[in-house]
């Protein structure tokens, strides 16, 4: 199934907020002892780290903003707890403003995360299709890619796919070796209440090497700048290519340049 990380990311952010705000607040209010403030911050920090650790396994993704939440929000929870204990109206109001401001920042950042799609696609099996929907929160340029995957421990497979991926070298502003041709048809539609409006419907065969790294070579199908909306992307394999059996993924992610 295509995986759009945005809904799952929003759920994780909500859990991070609860895990880093509530324990420090509760410990400051109810705990006693010389080191309760240190214990309160440590509790929020540890709870947040546990959530991020789980996220790294579930989504294979951790945002830098989440790390900042884990470091910053325990202090907000502690401040709110201390304000409640002081029973001074101005302290309580100040703490509420601080909490509201922190939550506003978190919500704004969470809503602006770009979509990211990564799904297996039999690009070497004629007629194979992947059909997925995704949301664009703000206007940005997306790269639509075919990713050739390999196990890091399999050096022979890496070398084989490297030849299929192309060199990535440029001459006169164009890549001179794009590797194995992979004919595909890509259709992108914008979805709204009135129906679907076509953004792109084209065939692509030669794909520049977009990037390479741990366990993958990413070949770019195309760039498209998209406005905020809901979209559908459908990609279809047009030829049988046995060399691609079981190694290709279809990806949508923010391009390296706007």
C-alpha positions as CSV (number, residue, x, y, z in Angstrom):
1,X,0.0,0.0,0.0
2,X,1.3,3.5,-0.7
3,X,2.5,5.2,2.5
4,X,1.7,8.9,3.1
5,X,3.6,9.7,6.3
6,X,1.7,12.9,7.1
7,X,-1.3,11.5,9.1
8,X,1.1,9.2,11.0
9,X,3.5,12.1,11.6
10,X,0.7,14.2,13.1
11,X,-0.2,11.4,15.5
12,X,3.4,11.1,16.6
13,X,3.7,14.9,17.2
14,X,0.6,14.7,19.4
15,X,2.1,11.9,21.4
16,X,5.4,13.8,21.7
17,X,3.6,16.8,23.0
18,X,1.8,14.8,25.6
19,X,4.8,12.8,26.6
20,X,7.0,15.9,27.1
21,X,4.5,18.2,28.7
22,X,2.4,16.1,31.1
23,X,5.2,14.2,33.1
24,X,7.2,17.3,33.9
25,X,4.0,19.2,34.9
26,X,2.8,16.4,37.1
27,X,6.2,15.9,38.8
28,X,6.6,19.6,39.6
29,X,3.1,19.8,41.0
30,X,3.0,16.5,43.0
31,X,6.6,15.4,43.7
32,X,8.6,16.6,46.6
33,X,12.4,16.7,47.1
34,X,15.4,18.7,46.3
35,X,15.9,17.4,42.8
36,X,12.3,17.3,41.6
37,X,12.9,20.0,38.9
38,X,15.8,18.0,37.5
39,X,13.7,14.8,37.7
40,X,10.8,16.6,36.0
41,X,12.9,17.7,33.0
42,X,14.5,14.3,32.8
43,X,11.2,12.5,32.7
44,X,9.9,14.7,29.9
45,X,13.2,14.2,28.0
46,X,13.2,10.5,28.4
47,X,9.5,10.1,27.4
48,X,10.1,12.2,24.3
49,X,13.1,10.2,23.3
50,X,11.2,6.9,23.7
51,X,8.5,8.2,21.3
52,X,11.1,9.3,18.7
53,X,12.9,6.0,19.0
54,X,9.6,4.2,18.2
55,X,8.9,6.6,15.4
56,X,12.3,5.9,13.8
57,X,11.3,2.2,13.5
58,X,7.7,2.8,12.4
59,X,8.1,5.7,9.9
60,X,11.8,5.6,9.2
61,X,11.6,9.3,9.8
62,X,12.4,11.9,12.5
63,X,12.0,15.6,12.0
64,X,14.5,18.1,13.4
65,X,11.5,20.0,14.8
66,X,10.5,17.0,16.9
67,X,14.0,16.9,18.5
68,X,13.5,20.6,19.4
69,X,10.1,19.7,20.9
70,X,11.7,17.0,23.1
71,X,14.3,19.5,24.4
72,X,12.0,22.5,24.8
73,X,8.5,21.3,25.8
74,X,9.6,19.7,29.2
75,X,10.6,23.2,30.2
76,X,7.1,24.5,29.3
77,X,5.5,21.8,31.3
78,X,7.7,22.6,34.3
79,X,6.9,26.3,34.0
80,X,3.2,25.6,34.0
81,X,3.5,23.3,37.0
82,X,5.5,25.9,39.0
83,X,3.0,28.6,38.1
84,X,0.1,26.5,39.4
85,X,2.0,25.9,42.7
86,X,2.7,29.6,43.1
87,X,-1.1,30.4,43.0
88,X,-0.3,33.9,41.7
89,X,-2.7,34.9,39.0
90,X,-0.1,36.6,36.9
91,X,2.1,33.5,37.0
92,X,-0.7,31.3,36.0
93,X,-1.7,33.6,33.1
94,X,1.9,33.8,32.0
95,X,2.2,30.0,32.1
96,X,-1.0,29.6,30.1
97,X,0.2,32.0,27.4
98,X,3.5,30.1,27.3
99,X,1.8,26.8,26.8
100,X,-0.6,28.2,24.2
101,X,2.3,29.7,22.3
102,X,4.3,26.5,22.4
103,X,1.3,24.5,21.1
104,X,0.7,27.0,18.4
105,X,4.3,26.6,17.2
106,X,4.0,22.8,17.2
107,X,0.7,22.8,15.4
108,X,1.9,25.2,12.7
109,X,5.1,23.2,12.1
110,X,3.2,19.9,12.0
111,X,0.7,21.2,9.5
112,X,3.4,22.4,7.2
113,X,5.3,19.1,6.8
114,X,5.6,18.1,3.1
115,X,4.3,14.8,2.0
116,X,6.5,11.8,1.3
117,X,5.5,8.7,-0.6
118,X,7.6,5.5,-0.8
119,X,5.9,2.4,-2.3
120,X,7.1,-0.7,-4.1
121,X,6.5,-0.5,-7.8
122,X,7.1,-3.3,-10.4
123,X,8.6,-0.9,-12.9
124,X,9.9,-3.8,-14.9
125,X,6.5,-5.6,-15.3
126,X,4.5,-4.2,-18.2
127,X,1.1,-3.0,-17.1
128,X,2.0,-2.8,-13.4
129,X,0.4,0.3,-11.8
130,X,0.8,2.3,-8.5
131,X,-2.0,4.7,-7.7
132,X,-1.7,6.9,-4.6
133,X,-3.1,10.2,-3.2
134,X,-1.2,12.8,-1.2
135,X,-1.6,16.3,0.2
136,X,0.6,19.4,-0.4
137,X,0.5,21.8,2.5
138,X,2.4,24.7,0.9
139,X,3.6,25.5,-2.6
140,X,6.7,23.5,-3.3
141,X,8.5,21.5,-6.0
142,X,8.3,17.8,-5.8
143,X,10.5,15.1,-7.3
144,X,8.8,12.0,-8.6
145,X,11.4,9.2,-8.6
146,X,12.1,5.6,-9.3
147,X,14.3,4.2,-6.5
148,X,16.5,1.1,-7.1
149,X,16.9,-0.6,-3.7
150,X,19.5,-3.0,-2.5
151,X,20.7,-4.5,0.8
152,X,23.8,-2.7,2.1
153,X,25.5,-6.0,2.7
154,X,25.0,-7.2,-0.9
155,X,28.0,-5.6,-2.7
156,X,27.3,-7.5,-6.0
157,X,23.7,-6.2,-6.2
158,X,24.9,-2.7,-5.4
159,X,27.4,-2.9,-8.3
160,X,24.7,-4.3,-10.6
161,X,22.2,-1.5,-9.9
162,X,24.9,1.2,-10.1
163,X,25.3,0.3,-13.7
164,X,21.5,0.5,-14.3
165,X,21.3,3.8,-12.4
166,X,23.7,5.8,-14.6
167,X,26.7,7.8,-13.7
168,X,25.1,11.2,-12.8
169,X,27.8,13.0,-14.7
170,X,26.9,16.2,-16.6
171,X,28.0,17.7,-19.9
172,X,26.5,20.9,-21.2
173,X,23.9,21.0,-18.5
174,X,22.6,17.4,-19.2
175,X,23.5,14.0,-17.8
176,X,25.5,12.0,-20.3
177,X,24.7,8.6,-19.0
178,X,21.2,8.0,-17.5
179,X,21.6,4.2,-17.3
180,X,18.9,1.7,-18.1
181,X,15.8,3.2,-19.9
182,X,12.7,2.5,-17.8
183,X,9.6,3.5,-19.8
184,X,6.7,4.6,-17.6
185,X,3.6,6.7,-17.9
186,X,3.0,9.2,-15.1
187,X,-0.4,10.9,-14.5
188,X,-0.9,13.5,-11.8
189,X,-4.3,15.0,-11.0
190,X,-5.4,17.7,-8.6
191,X,-8.4,16.7,-6.6
192,X,-11.2,19.0,-5.3
193,X,-14.9,19.0,-4.8
194,X,-15.6,19.5,-8.5
195,X,-13.6,16.4,-9.4
196,X,-10.1,15.7,-10.8
197,X,-8.1,18.2,-12.9
198,X,-5.1,16.8,-14.9
199,X,-1.7,18.3,-14.0
200,X,0.4,15.9,-16.0
201,X,0.0,12.9,-18.3
202,X,3.2,12.0,-20.0
203,X,5.5,9.1,-20.8
204,X,9.1,9.1,-19.5
205,X,11.9,6.7,-20.5
206,X,15.3,8.1,-19.6
207,X,15.7,9.2,-16.0
208,X,18.5,11.3,-14.6
209,X,20.2,10.0,-11.4
210,X,18.6,12.2,-8.7
211,X,20.7,10.9,-5.7
212,X,22.3,7.8,-4.2
213,X,23.0,6.8,-0.7
214,X,22.6,4.0,1.8
215,X,20.7,1.2,0.1
216,X,19.3,3.1,-2.9
217,X,19.9,4.8,-6.3
218,X,17.1,7.4,-7.0
219,X,16.3,8.1,-10.6
220,X,14.2,11.2,-11.3
221,X,11.1,10.9,-13.5
222,X,10.3,14.6,-13.3
223,X,9.9,17.7,-11.2
224,X,6.5,19.3,-10.6
225,X,5.8,22.4,-8.6
226,X,2.4,21.9,-6.8
227,X,0.1,24.3,-5.1
228,X,-1.6,23.5,-1.8
229,X,-4.3,20.8,-2.5
230,X,-5.0,17.1,-2.6
231,X,-3.4,15.2,-5.5
232,X,-3.5,11.7,-7.1
233,X,-0.4,10.2,-8.7
234,X,-0.6,7.1,-11.0
235,X,2.4,5.5,-12.5
236,X,2.4,2.6,-15.0
237,X,5.1,0.4,-16.3
238,X,5.2,0.2,-20.1
239,X,7.7,-2.6,-20.7
240,X,8.9,-5.9,-19.3
241,X,12.4,-5.4,-17.8
242,X,13.6,-8.5,-15.9
243,X,16.6,-6.7,-14.5
244,X,14.3,-4.6,-12.3
245,X,12.5,-7.5,-10.7
246,X,11.8,-6.8,-7.0
247,X,14.1,-3.7,-6.6
248,X,12.1,-0.7,-7.7
249,X,10.1,1.8,-5.6
250,X,8.0,4.8,-6.6
251,X,8.8,7.9,-4.6
252,X,7.4,11.4,-4.2
253,X,9.3,13.9,-2.1
254,X,10.4,17.5,-1.9
255,X,13.0,18.2,-4.5
256,X,16.5,19.3,-3.6
257,X,15.8,22.8,-5.1
258,X,12.7,24.9,-5.5
